[in-house]
Amino acid sequence: MIRVLTIEREYGSGGGEIAAALAQRLGWKLWDQALTNEIARLMECDCRVVEERGEKRDPLFHRLLMAFMRGSHEGSLNAPRLKIADAECIREVTEQVVKDAAQCGGCVIVGRGSAYYLQGRSDAFHVFIYAPFNEKVRRLRAGGKSEKEAVQLADTVDRDRAAFIKQFFGVEWPDRHRFNLMLNSTIGEAAAVETILNSIALFEKQRIPSAPSAQQSVASGAPRGN
């Protein structure tokens, strides 16, 4: 049975809202902001650091600084106190939090590479939410962004996510064959939720082996009941 649902999404597609609605319908724990909070707690850093660097490649100057800090005597002394939070450190902690959440089951996990970390789990169902560019801009503007901000975010955030997945998993984002379902959110939140729940139900049903018919039992030499 499916016990874990991952929601990967294009920025501005409404994937977070769909994930929240799914968690509510299923009565499962939502790992979205909670995931960021847990990573920040374990790394003893501000949530904003995790949000800013969690799905991005670090700028070259930051990567060089971290490499210097890790390789120097002073850096090795200060590292435990500084809790250096570059993308690689965040990725390592994220992987552990995601896998721990999946092990407990009954959860909806949003982004942060969760679909890629949990590819080997037979009890996980992976969904990718996307939308046309103009629709993403419209959603972002409705959320309070200016036209300029909305266009810039819709254009750049997904590029950062793609670069993150390429760097740490060696695949082109979203790497479609890793997902059980890809869904255009323009069908509406309610329809998206129903489609995902129905898809999970069908997915589970097709994995349940059907009982052999009497004719198959005779053909295989199995004894027939009285």
Buried (B, 14 or more C-beta within 10 A) or exposed (E): EBBBBBBBBBBBBBBBBBBBBBBEEBEBBBBBEBBBEBBBEBBEBEBEBBBEBBBBBBEEEBBEBBEEBEEEEEBEEEBEEEBBBBBBBBBEBBBBBBEEBBEEBBBBBBBBBBBBBBEEBEEBBBBBBBBEEEBBBBBBBEEEBEEEEBBBBBEEBBEBBBBBBBBBBEEEBBBEEBBBBEBEBEEEBEEBBEBBBEBBEEEEEEEEEEEEEEEEBEEEEEEEEE
